[in-house]
Amino acid sequence: MKFTTVIFDFGGVITSSPFEAFNRLEAEKGIPHDSVRRINSANPDDNAWAKFERAEIDGAGFDEAFAAEARAIGIELRGADVLAVLAGDVRPNMVATLDRLKADGFTISCITNNVPAGKGAGMAMDDEKAAAVKDIMQRFDHIIESSKAGVRKPDPRIYQMMCDALNKNPEECIYLDDLGINCKPAAKLGMAAIKVSNEEQALGELGTLLEITLP
């Protein structure tokens, strides 16, 4: 079956990885490298981060719950500090690719795990970045945000929700995400999954699948 649809993760795909910003924060705070990743990977389905991505707690609740989880492993870090650096920088070639795909008649959509913080789906803290993200989001035919859907990746339901919304078979879809754990359910459903390590690699693999040169 020919591919008709490309589904993008947002942070780490359309924008730079939040993990890069987390590492800078850790360096500034003098705490161990990848501390945020370590905290968020413990009890991954029911920790503060997971609950916030499903909008089961608010920003204040996340601030306290994350701080408690950090303190449990001997680290002093507030959830609010993590949220302050969450929004990544836009990758221009990815945005150009969205425009190219739209022009070529492909359906494009976005599944993003996000939290009800900042301004808009990209969780930006300043107006300029929020406006840039809003402009990008308007390009998508459909968007599923975990904080609005109450379901987060890698729950298989969120990928099926997108197929149902677009009236597409999984086999028609290509899915891009910077986390392998989020690619696996998409692949199991029948999508072609691309784990994004960097912009050049991702666009090369996407272009190969679509038999076009990107961006």
C-alpha positions in Angstrom: 0.0 0.0 0.0 1.3 3.4 -0.9 2.0 5.9 1.9 -0.5 8.7 2.1 0.1 10.0 5.6 3.0 11.2 7.7 2.5 11.5 11.5 5.0 13.6 13.5 5.9 13.8 17.1 6.6 17.4 18.0 9.3 17.9 20.6 12.6 16.2 19.4 11.3 16.0 15.9 9.9 19.3 14.7 11.8 21.1 17.5 15.1 20.2 19.1 15.0 17.6 21.9 14.0 18.7 25.3 16.6 16.4 26.7 19.3 18.9 25.4 17.7 21.6 27.5 17.4 19.3 30.5 21.1 18.6 30.3 21.9 22.3 30.2 19.6 22.8 33.3 21.4 20.0 35.1 24.8 21.6 34.4 23.5 24.9 35.6 22.1 23.4 38.8 25.2 21.3 39.5 23.3 18.0 39.5 24.1 14.8 37.7 23.8 14.6 33.9 20.5 13.0 32.8 18.9 13.4 36.2 15.6 14.6 34.7 15.5 11.6 32.4 16.3 9.3 35.3 13.4 10.7 37.4 11.0 10.6 34.5 11.9 7.0 33.6 11.2 5.7 37.1 7.6 4.4 37.4 7.1 5.7 33.9 3.3 5.2 33.6 2.4 6.7 37.0 5.0 9.3 37.9 4.6 13.1 38.1 5.5 13.5 34.4 3.0 10.9 33.2 0.2 12.3 35.3 0.9 15.8 34.0 1.0 14.6 30.4 -2.5 13.1 30.9 -3.6 16.3 32.7 -4.3 14.4 35.9 -2.4 17.1 37.9 -1.9 20.8 37.3 1.3 22.8 37.2 1.5 23.3 40.9 0.9 19.6 41.5 3.6 18.7 39.1 6.0 21.1 40.7 5.6 19.5 44.1 5.4 15.9 42.9 8.4 16.1 40.7 10.4 17.8 43.5 9.5 14.9 45.8 10.6 12.3 43.2 13.9 14.1 42.7 14.4 14.4 46.5 13.8 10.6 46.8 17.0 10.0 44.8 19.0 12.8 46.5 18.5 15.6 44.0 17.0 19.0 44.7 15.1 20.1 41.6 11.7 21.7 41.2 9.2 20.7 38.5 8.8 24.4 37.7 12.5 24.6 36.7 12.0 21.7 34.3 9.0 23.3 32.7 10.8 26.6 32.2 13.2 25.0 29.7 10.8 22.5 28.1 10.1 24.1 24.7 12.8 23.3 22.1 14.0 25.3 19.1 12.2 25.0 15.8 14.1 23.0 13.1 13.5 24.9 9.9 14.1 21.9 7.6 11.4 20.0 9.3 9.0 22.9 8.8 10.0 23.1 5.1 9.3 19.4 4.9 5.8 19.9 6.3 5.1 22.4 3.5 6.6 20.1 0.9 4.5 17.2 2.0 1.3 19.3 2.0 2.1 20.6 -1.5 2.6 17.0 -2.7 -0.8 16.0 -1.4 0.2 14.0 1.7 -1.9 14.1 4.9 0.2 15.3 7.8 -0.6 15.1 11.5 0.9 15.3 14.9 0.8 13.1 18.1 2.5 14.9 20.9 2.9 14.1 24.6 2.6 17.5 26.2 1.6 19.0 29.5 -0.9 21.8 30.3 1.8 24.4 30.8 3.2 27.3 28.9 1.5 28.8 25.8 -0.1 26.4 23.4 0.7 22.8 22.3 4.4 23.4 22.2 4.5 24.6 25.9 6.5 27.7 25.0 7.1 30.2 27.8 7.5 33.3 25.6 5.1 34.8 23.1 7.5 34.7 20.1 8.1 31.0 20.4 4.5 30.3 21.1 3.5 32.2 17.9 6.0 30.2 15.9 4.7 26.9 17.3 1.1 27.9 16.6 2.0 28.7 13.0 3.5 25.2 12.6 0.6 23.5 14.2 -1.8 25.1 11.7 -0.2 23.0 9.0 -1.4 19.7 10.4 -4.6 18.0 9.3 -5.1 16.7 12.8 -3.4 17.0 16.2 -3.6 14.8 19.2 -2.2 16.2 22.5 -1.9 13.8 25.4 -2.9 16.6 27.9 -6.2 17.0 26.0 -6.8 13.3 25.0 -6.0 11.9 28.5 -3.9 9.3 26.8 -0.1 9.4 26.2 2.4 7.6 24.1 3.4 4.8 24.1 -0.2 3.7 24.9 -1.3 2.0 21.6 -4.7 3.6 21.8 -3.3 7.1 20.8 -2.0 5.8 17.5 -5.3 4.1 16.7 -7.1 7.3 17.6 -5.1 9.2 15.0 -5.9 6.5 12.3 -9.5 6.7 13.2 -9.5 10.5 13.1 -7.9 10.6 9.7 -9.8 7.6 8.3 -6.5 5.9 7.4 -5.1 2.4 7.7 -1.9 2.1 9.7 -0.1 0.7 6.7 -0.7 4.0 4.9 1.2 5.9 7.6 4.8 6.8 8.5 5.4 7.8 12.1 8.4 9.8 13.4 9.5 10.1 17.0 12.7 10.7 18.8 12.0 8.0 21.4 12.2 4.3 20.4 9.7 3.3 23.0 7.1 5.5 21.2 8.0 4.1 17.8 7.4 0.5 18.8 3.6 0.6 19.2 3.2 2.5 15.9 5.3 -0.2 14.1 3.3 -3.0 15.8 0.1 -1.4 14.6 1.4 -1.5 11.0 2.9 1.9 10.5 6.4 2.5 9.1 8.3 4.0 12.1 11.3 6.3 12.0 13.3 6.9 15.2 14.6 10.4 14.9 18.3 10.8 16.0 18.8 14.0 14.1 17.2 16.1 11.4 19.3 14.9 8.5 18.9 11.2 9.3 15.2 11.5 9.8 14.6 13.4 6.6 16.8 11.0 4.7 14.8 8.0 5.9 11.5 9.7 5.3 12.5 10.7 1.8 13.6 7.1 1.0 10.2 5.7 2.1 8.3 8.3 0.1 10.8 8.1 -2.8 11.4 11.9 -2.8 14.2 14.2 -1.8 13.6 16.2 1.4 13.2 18.9 2.4 
